[in-house]
């Protein structure tokens, strides 16, 4: 029997090169597959390569329709940007921008100066510093201020969040000496006071879990008084970043936000530094924002690590545009707040209309949306859900749609929550459902 010879690399590349992927990537995939199947003569090399290229295409960043009802879905990018934020980012990305230029004097200006000015106005802080994310904010603060003595943290606040971020490990990486105080469910200010010569006091809001029942925690006010007496700073990791507990940009604070600390209120209670995320309850791009004492912010800014943790120009522009909406009273129009405060009746009507137009054998049921991304743990937002049977099959078919549509599989059913779907995409979801039932 003659030895099997695979088709030529060039012939396969020409048959599969449709312009959707760079040609060198296709060539590499073809050569890899040929090497893998050289001793498997019955292999359809072209089909294997086509499948491999489809996997590469699916892995490339692209738009996804989020029908899970999880508003801040970490796997799907957390908070969608507003149109204004996206335009601002695009405008400084396609050319040059005043990222570090004072256009009045022509001299070098402060990086992120505009965004930092906006956030100090919003929170009443003396100064602000923006870095890559909230983990970076905590790291930089501990690296700069957490040396020379133990850093007490309540055992109930030694958080772990997505991606295996653990506070004790981050503290160790920053060279800070952790002093665990109190217990998992009850920690008092006296537990912090028992630590000798601390470098700072650290309070952490457990934004992705709750300690309920027989529990107690030291308040920001109590810790601020202790920190002042000890002559050390009080640092508060607020996590999600609710700018103001009063939510003046909404008609009234939603009930599911109860217990979420406000940045403005934490500063008013005496915290020297407060840090939080820009891509959770602020509703903007990924960023870590530190506000508080001008003296301490200056120390953080001058640390060599600050340069390694800074954000780029496009992110700065998007963050500034997002923060501006709060100052103009338009923050309720941010995708985050628009979705979170959408009335159940509106979602119910959309769901019923979508089912009718798709011809799908499903029904509309009551359910709950969630904030997600470790924000307002336990919060449930009433919603209406589309329930269809055949969860695994329909889930896979919707995931293969362009753009992919992601729902939730629960007890053999697929649930779709239109709270996190733009009304402009309802027809697209309906067509995808219709196709899955043909």
C-alpha positions in Angstrom: 0.0 0.0 0.0 1.5 3.4 -1.0 2.4 5.7 1.9 -0.3 8.3 2.6 0.7 11.8 1.8 -1.2 14.8 3.2 -2.5 17.5 1.0 -0.2 20.4 0.5 -0.2 23.2 3.0 -0.7 25.8 0.2 -3.8 24.0 -1.2 -5.5 23.9 2.2 -4.6 27.5 3.1 -6.1 28.7 -0.3 -9.3 26.8 0.4 -9.8 28.1 3.9 -8.4 31.7 3.6 -11.6 33.8 3.6 -10.0 36.9 5.0 -11.4 36.5 8.5 -8.1 35.5 10.0 -4.5 36.5 9.3 -3.0 34.2 6.7 0.1 33.4 8.8 -2.3 32.1 11.5 -4.0 29.8 9.0 -0.6 28.5 7.7 0.5 27.7 11.2 -2.8 25.9 12.0 -2.5 23.8 8.8 1.1 22.8 9.5 0.3 21.9 13.1 -2.6 19.7 12.1 -0.6 17.9 9.4 2.1 17.2 11.9 -0.5 15.8 14.4 -2.2 13.5 11.8 0.8 12.4 9.7 0.3 8.8 10.9 -3.5 8.9 10.6 -4.2 8.4 6.9 -8.0 8.5 7.3 -8.0 12.0 8.7 -9.8 14.8 6.7 -7.1 17.4 7.3 -9.2 20.3 5.9 -12.1 19.6 8.2 -9.8 19.4 11.2 -8.1 22.7 10.3 -11.5 24.3 9.7 -12.6 23.3 13.2 -9.3 24.6 14.7 -9.8 27.9 12.9 -13.4 28.2 14.1 -12.1 27.8 17.7 -9.6 30.6 17.1 -12.3 32.9 15.7 -14.6 32.2 18.6 -11.8 33.0 21.1 -11.3 36.5 19.6 -12.9 39.4 21.6 -16.3 40.2 20.2 -19.7 41.4 21.2 -21.9 39.0 23.3 -25.6 39.4 24.2 -25.9 38.9 27.9 -29.3 37.3 28.7 -28.2 36.0 32.1 -29.7 38.8 34.1 -26.3 39.3 35.8 -25.8 43.0 35.3 -22.1 43.1 36.2 -21.1 39.8 34.6 -17.3 39.3 35.2 -17.0 36.8 32.3 -18.7 39.2 30.0 -16.8 42.4 30.8 -18.8 43.7 33.8 -20.4 47.1 33.2 -21.1 48.0 29.6 -19.8 51.5 28.8 -22.1 54.3 27.9 -22.1 55.6 24.3 -20.5 58.8 25.6 -17.7 56.8 27.3 -17.1 54.7 24.2 -17.0 57.8 21.9 -14.5 59.5 24.3 -12.2 56.5 24.3 -12.4 56.2 20.5 -11.7 59.9 20.0 -8.4 59.7 21.9 -7.4 56.3 20.4 -7.4 57.1 16.7 -5.0 60.0 17.0 -3.1 62.0 19.6 -4.6 63.3 22.8 -3.7 65.6 25.8 -2.9 62.6 28.0 -0.1 64.4 29.8 -0.2 67.9 28.2 -1.5 71.1 29.6 -3.1 72.7 26.6 -3.1 76.1 28.3 0.6 76.3 29.0 2.0 73.8 26.5 3.8 72.2 29.4 3.6 68.6 30.6 0.4 68.1 32.5 -0.7 65.6 35.1 -1.8 62.2 33.9 -5.5 61.5 34.6 -5.8 65.0 36.0 -9.3 65.5 34.6 -10.7 62.2 35.8 -9.2 62.8 39.2 -10.7 66.3 39.4 -14.1 64.9 38.6 -14.0 62.2 41.2 -12.9 64.6 44.0 -15.8 66.8 43.1 -18.1 63.9 43.3 -16.9 62.5 46.6 -15.7 65.6 48.4 -12.2 64.2 48.7 -9.0 66.3 48.9 -7.3 64.3 46.1 -7.6 61.2 44.0 -5.4 58.7 42.1 -6.5 56.3 39.4 -4.8 53.0 38.8 -5.6 49.9 36.8 -8.1 48.2 39.1 -9.1 48.1 42.7 -6.7 45.2 43.5 -3.9 47.5 42.2 -5.2 50.3 44.4 -5.0 48.1 47.5 -1.6 46.8 46.5 -0.1 50.3 45.9 -1.5 51.5 49.2 0.0 48.6 51.2 3.2 48.9 49.3 3.5 52.6 50.2 1.9 52.8 53.6 1.8 49.3 55.0 5.5 48.9 55.9 7.1 49.2 59.3 4.4 47.6 61.4 1.5 45.1 61.3 -1.7 45.8 59.4 -4.7 44.7 61.4 -7.7 43.2 59.4 -10.8 41.6 60.7 -11.0 37.9 60.1 -14.5 38.5 58.7 -13.0 40.8 56.0 -10.1 38.6 54.7 -11.8 38.4 51.3 -11.3 36.2 48.3 -12.9 37.4 45.0 -13.0 36.0 41.4 -9.8 34.9 39.8 -8.4 33.6 43.2 -7.6 37.1 44.5 -7.0 36.6 48.2 -6.3 39.6 50.4 -3.8 37.9 52.7 -1.7 36.9 49.6 -1.9 40.4 48.2 -0.7 41.8 51.5 2.2 39.4 51.5 3.1 40.3 48.0 3.1 44.0 49.0 5.4 43.3 52.0 2.7 44.1 54.5 2.5 42.1 57.7 -1.1 40.9 58.3 -2.4 40.9 61.8 -5.7 39.0 62.0 -8.1 40.5 64.6 -11.5 39.5 65.9 -13.4 36.5 64.7 -15.2 35.6 61.5 -18.5 36.9 62.7 -17.7 39.5 65.4 -14.9 42.1 65.4 -14.9 45.1 67.7 -12.7 48.3 67.6 -10.9 46.9 70.7 -9.6 44.1 68.6 -7.8 46.6 66.4 -6.6 48.6 69.4 -4.9 45.5 70.8 -2.4 45.5 67.9 0.8 47.2 68.8 2.4 49.9 66.6 0.3 49.2 63.4 1.4 50.7 60.1 -2.2 51.5 59.3 -5.7 50.3 60.0 -7.4 48.4 57.1 -11.1 47.9 56.8 -12.5 45.9 53.9 -16.1 45.8 52.7 -16.9 42.1 51.9 -18.7 43.0 48.7 -19.2 39.4 47.5 -20.6 37.8 50.6 -22.5 38.6 53.8 -21.9 37.8 57.5 -25.4 37.6 59.1 -26.9 36.5 62.3 -24.8 36.9 65.5 -22.3 39.3 64.0 -20.7 42.7 64.6 -18.1 44.9 63.0 -16.1 48.0 63.9 -17.5 51.0 62.1 -15.5 53.5 60.0 -16.2 56.1 62.6 -14.8 54.0 65.4 -11.8 53.0 63.5 -11.2 56.6 62.4 -11.1 57.7 66.0 -8.6 54.9 66.9 -6.4 55.7 63.8 -6.3 59.3 64.8 -5.3 58.4 68.3 -2.6 56.1 67.0 -1.3 58.6 64.4 -1.8 56.1 61.5 -4.1 56.3 58.5 -7.4 54.5 58.2 -7.7 52.8 54.8 -11.1 51.6 53.7 -11.5 49.2 50.7 -15.1 50.0 49.7 -14.9 47.5 46.8 -17.8 48.1 44.4 -17.8 51.9 44.5 -21.2 53.3 45.3 -20.3 57.0 45.1 -23.0 58.2 47.3 -25.4 56.2 49.5 -28.2 58.7 48.7 -27.9 57.9 44.9 -29.0 61.5 44.0 -28.8 60.5 40.3 -31.9 58.3 40.9 -35.3 59.1 42.1 -34.7 57.0 45.2 -32.1 54.5 46.4 -33.1 51.0 45.3 -33.8 48.7 48.3 -31.3 46.2 47.1 -28.5 48.7 47.6 -29.1 48.8 51.4 -25.9 48.1 53.3 -23.6 49.1 50.4 -21.2 51.7 51.7 -21.0 55.1 50.0 -17.6 56.5 49.2 -18.7 60.1 50.1 -20.1 58.8 53.5 -16.9 56.8 54.3 -14.8 59.9 53.8 -17.2 61.9 55.9 -16.9 59.3 58.6 -13.2 59.8 58.9 -11.5 57.4 56.5 -8.2 58.8 55.3 -8.2 56.8 52.1 -11.1 55.1 50.3 -10.5 52.8 47.3 -13.1 51.3 44.9 -13.7 50.0 41.4 -14.5 52.1 38.4 -16.2 49.2 36.5 -18.7 48.0 39.1 -21.2 50.4 40.7 -19.6 53.4 39.0 -20.6 51.9 35.7 -17.4 52.8 33.8 -14.3 51.1 32.5 -11.9 48.9 34.6 -10.1 51.1 37.0 -9.1 51.4 40.7 -9.8 54.8 42.2 -8.2 56.0 45.5 -9.6 59.1 47.1 -8.8 60.9 50.4 -6.0 62.8 52.0 -3.9 64.9 49.6 -0.8 64.2 51.7 -1.3 60.4 51.4 -2.3 60.5 47.8 0.9 62.4 47.0 2.9 59.6 48.7 1.1 57.0 46.6 1.6 58.9 43.4 5.3 59.2 44.0 5.9 55.5 44.6 7.7 53.8 41.6 5.0 51.2 41.4 2.4 53.8 40.6 3.7 54.2 37.0 3.4 50.4 36.5 -0.2 50.4 37.7 -1.6 53.4 35.7 -4.3 53.3 33.1 -4.0 54.2 29.4 -5.4 57.3 27.6 -8.5 55.6 26.2 -9.5 54.3 29.7 -8.9 57.7 31.2 -11.2 59.3 28.6 -13.9 56.7 29.2 -13.7 57.1 32.9 -13.9 60.9 32.7 -17.0 60.7 30.4 -18.6 58.3 32.9 -17.9 60.5 35.9 -19.2 63.5 34.1 -22.6 61.9 33.8 -22.9 62.0 37.6 -22.1 65.6 37.8 -24.6 66.5 35.1 -27.4 64.5 36.8 -27.6 62.0 33.9 -26.0 58.9 35.6 -29.4 57.1 35.5 -28.8 56.8 31.8 -25.6 54.8 32.2 -26.2 51.2 31.1 -25.6 49.9 34.6 -28.3 52.1 36.2 -30.7 51.9 33.3 -30.7 48.1 33.5 -30.7 47.9 37.3 -33.7 50.2 37.6 -35.7 48.9 34.7 -39.3 48.2 35.7 -40.5 44.6 35.8 -43.6 45.4 33.7 -41.4 46.6 30.9 -39.3 43.5 30.9 -42.5 41.3 31.1 -44.0 43.0 28.0 -40.7 42.6 26.1 -40.5 38.9 27.1 -44.0 38.1 26.0 -43.6 39.9 22.7 -40.3 38.1 22.0 -41.9 34.7 22.7 -44.7 35.4 20.3 -42.4 36.7 17.5 -40.1 33.7 17.9 -42.8 31.1 17.9 -40.9 29.3 20.7 -42.7 26.9 23.0 -41.8 28.7 26.2 -43.4 30.8 28.9 -42.7 34.0 30.9 -42.1 33.4 34.7 -41.3 35.6 37.7 -37.6 35.6 38.8 -34.7 37.7 39.9 -31.8 39.5 38.3 -28.5 40.1 40.2 -25.8 42.7 40.2 -22.9 40.3 40.1 -19.1 40.9 40.2 -19.1 40.9 43.9 -21.5 43.9 44.3 -24.3 44.2 46.8 -24.1 40.5 47.9 -27.5 38.8 48.2 -29.2 41.5 46.3 -32.1 40.3 44.2 -33.9 42.5 41.7 -37.3 41.3 40.6 -37.6 40.5 36.9 -39.5 38.4 34.3 -37.8 35.5 32.7 -38.3 33.6 29.5 -38.2 29.9 30.2 -37.7 27.3 27.4 -37.1 23.6 27.6 -34.1 21.8 26.2 -31.6 23.8 28.2 -28.4 22.2 26.9 -29.4 22.1 23.2 -30.8 25.6 23.1 -28.0 27.0 25.2 -25.4 25.6 22.8 -27.3 26.9 19.7 -27.7 30.4 21.1 -24.0 30.4 22.1 -23.1 29.5 18.5 -25.1 32.5 17.2 -23.4 35.6 15.9 -23.2 37.4 18.2 -23.3 34.7 20.9 -26.3 34.8 23.2 -25.7 33.7 26.8 -28.5 32.5 29.1 -28.8 30.6 32.3 -29.4 26.8 32.6 -31.5 25.9 35.6 -33.1 22.5 36.4 -33.3 21.4 32.7 -34.6 24.8 31.5 -33.0 27.7 29.8 -33.7 31.1 31.3 -33.3 34.4 29.4 -33.5 37.7 31.3 -34.1 40.7 29.1 -33.0 43.1 31.8 -29.5 42.7 30.6 -30.4 42.7 26.9 -30.7 45.9 24.9 -34.2 46.4 23.5 -32.5 46.9 20.2 -31.4 43.2 20.3 -34.8 41.7 21.1 -35.5 40.9 17.5 -32.1 39.2 17.1 -32.7 37.0 20.2 -36.2 36.2 18.8 -34.7 35.0 15.5 -32.1 32.9 17.3 -34.7 31.3 19.4 -36.9 30.7 16.3 -33.9 29.0 14.5 -33.2 26.8 17.5 -36.8 25.4 17.3 -37.0 24.9 13.6 
